[in-house]
Amino acid sequence: VCVPPPPPNLDCGDIPYRGFKVLPPDPHRFDRDRDGIGCER
């Protein structure tokens, strides 16, 4: 998954992807629990 950098700031509701691998940095904070998986909930 490739998500553009901010701006704009995006959240999980703004993208159609769930459960994807997050690599640092995480400027959109998709990986809230810092386990490396974005938008789990």
Secondary structure, DSSP 8 states (H G I E B T S, - for coil): -----SSS---GGGSS--SEE--S--TT---TT-SSEE---
